[in-house]
Amino acid sequence: MPRKKVESLSEIKEAVVATAATANTEAKKKPARDKQGRSYATGKRKDAVARVWIKPGKGNITINEKPIDAYFARPVLKMIINQPFEVANRVNEFDVVCTVQGGGLSGQAGAIKHGISKALNEYEPELHAVLKQAGFLTRDDRVVERKKYGRAKARRSYQFSKR
């Protein structure tokens, strides 16, 4: 595309407006949905990996083919999973189906939360700023430190005996 020579301030303003308009249309991400109208994402936390599908629905959450109440007994874990919907004002608007493996219950809840956030971002790209600000799109990379030789655990040493 040949460049046009700009000679006045009004032409500069027109050029800036034109480039901003083209940048905005290019920057808008299209929703990623499959043939059934679902969005997919993978969430990770500690050693847990969650594969998450969301679609419009009544707010049913199924984890490893079990309802959320049967899989997570502690209310704190259920609250963690529902945080992305609360932040995005989409409570009870999406059905979630996920499979999660590895780690413990806390890590699995965090992985599902991460996966739901990423899937919401894929389904509605307008929610990106809200989810990013809440920190839900960033993977929490903290993992357990490995055990070292000559130590009881990662850092704890054996009890010292003087005699």
C-alpha positions in Angstrom: 0.0 0.0 0.0 1.6 3.3 -1.0 2.0 6.0 1.6 0.2 9.3 1.2 2.2 12.4 1.9 0.8 14.3 4.9 1.0 18.1 4.6 -1.3 19.6 7.3 -2.4 19.0 10.8 -5.9 18.0 9.8 -4.5 15.3 7.5 -2.4 14.0 10.4 -5.5 13.8 12.6 -7.4 12.0 9.8 -4.5 9.6 9.4 -4.3 8.9 13.2 -8.1 8.3 13.3 -7.9 5.9 10.3 -5.1 3.9 11.7 -6.8 3.7 15.1 -10.0 2.4 13.5 -8.2 -0.3 11.6 -6.2 -1.3 14.7 -9.4 -1.6 16.7 -11.0 -3.8 14.1 -7.9 -6.0 13.9 -7.5 -6.2 17.7 -11.0 -7.5 18.4 -10.7 -11.3 18.8 -13.4 -13.5 17.5 -15.1 -16.0 19.8 -13.8 -19.5 19.5 -16.7 -22.0 19.6 -17.1 -25.5 18.2 -20.1 -26.9 16.3 -22.0 -27.5 19.6 -21.5 -23.9 20.7 -18.9 -24.8 23.3 -15.6 -23.2 24.2 -12.6 -25.3 25.4 -9.6 -24.5 27.6 -7.0 -26.3 29.7 -6.4 -25.1 33.2 -3.4 -26.0 35.4 -2.5 -25.6 39.0 0.2 -27.5 41.0 0.1 -31.0 39.5 -3.5 -30.9 38.5 -4.7 -30.5 34.9 -8.3 -29.7 34.0 -9.9 -29.9 30.6 -12.9 -27.5 30.6 -15.8 -27.1 28.2 -18.4 -24.3 28.7 -21.6 -23.7 26.9 -24.7 -21.6 27.6 -27.0 -23.2 30.2 -28.4 -23.1 33.7 -25.2 -23.1 35.7 -24.6 -26.9 36.1 -21.0 -27.9 36.8 -20.0 -31.5 36.1 -16.5 -32.7 37.2 -15.4 -36.1 36.1 -19.0 -37.0 35.4 -20.1 -36.1 38.9 -22.0 -32.9 40.0 -19.9 -30.3 41.8 -21.5 -31.1 45.2 -20.5 -34.7 45.0 -16.9 -34.0 43.9 -16.1 -31.1 46.1 -17.6 -31.3 49.6 -15.8 -28.2 51.0 -17.7 -24.9 50.2 -14.4 -23.0 49.8 -13.5 -25.2 46.8 -16.9 -24.6 45.2 -16.4 -20.8 45.8 -13.0 -20.9 44.1 -14.6 -22.6 41.0 -17.4 -20.1 40.8 -15.1 -17.0 41.1 -14.7 -16.4 37.3 -18.4 -16.3 36.8 -19.0 -13.9 39.7 -16.2 -11.5 38.4 -17.7 -11.6 34.9 -21.3 -11.3 36.1 -22.2 -14.5 34.4 -23.5 -16.6 37.3 -25.8 -19.5 36.3 -25.4 -18.6 32.6 -23.0 -21.4 31.6 -22.9 -25.1 32.0 -19.4 -26.5 32.7 -18.2 -30.0 31.9 -14.7 -30.8 32.9 -12.3 -33.6 33.5 -9.5 -33.1 36.0 -6.6 -35.3 37.0 -3.5 -35.1 39.1 -2.8 -33.2 42.3 -5.1 -32.9 45.3 -8.5 -31.3 45.7 -7.2 -27.8 46.2 -5.0 -28.0 43.1 -7.8 -29.5 41.1 -10.1 -26.6 42.1 -7.5 -24.1 41.1 -7.0 -25.9 37.8 -10.7 -25.8 37.1 -10.9 -22.1 37.9 -8.0 -21.4 35.5 -9.7 -23.5 32.8 -13.1 -21.8 33.3 -11.4 -18.4 33.1 -9.6 -19.3 29.8 -12.8 -20.8 28.3 -14.8 -17.8 29.2 -12.2 -15.6 27.5 -12.5 -17.8 24.4 -16.3 -17.7 24.5 -16.6 -13.9 25.1 -13.3 -12.1 24.3 -14.8 -8.9 25.7 -14.3 -10.4 29.2 -10.6 -10.5 28.8 -9.8 -7.2 30.7 -12.0 -8.2 33.6 -10.6 -11.7 34.0 -7.0 -10.5 33.4 -7.4 -7.8 36.1 -8.7 -10.4 38.6 -5.6 -12.5 37.8 -7.6 -15.5 36.6 -5.9 -15.9 33.2 -2.4 -16.2 34.7 -1.3 -19.7 35.5 -0.1 -20.0 39.1 3.3 -21.6 38.6 4.0 -22.4 42.2 4.7 -26.1 42.7 6.1 -28.2 45.6 9.8 -28.0 46.0 11.6 -31.3 45.5 13.1 -33.3 48.4 16.9 -33.1 48.6 19.3 -35.9 49.7 20.6 -35.6 53.2 17.4 -33.8 54.3 14.2 -35.0 55.8 12.1 -33.0 53.4 12.8 -30.2 50.9 14.5 -28.0 53.5 13.9 -29.7 56.9 17.1 -31.4 58.1 17.3 -34.4 60.5 17.4 -33.6 64.2 20.9 -32.9 65.4 22.2 -34.9 68.3 25.3 -33.6 70.1 25.9 -36.9 71.9 
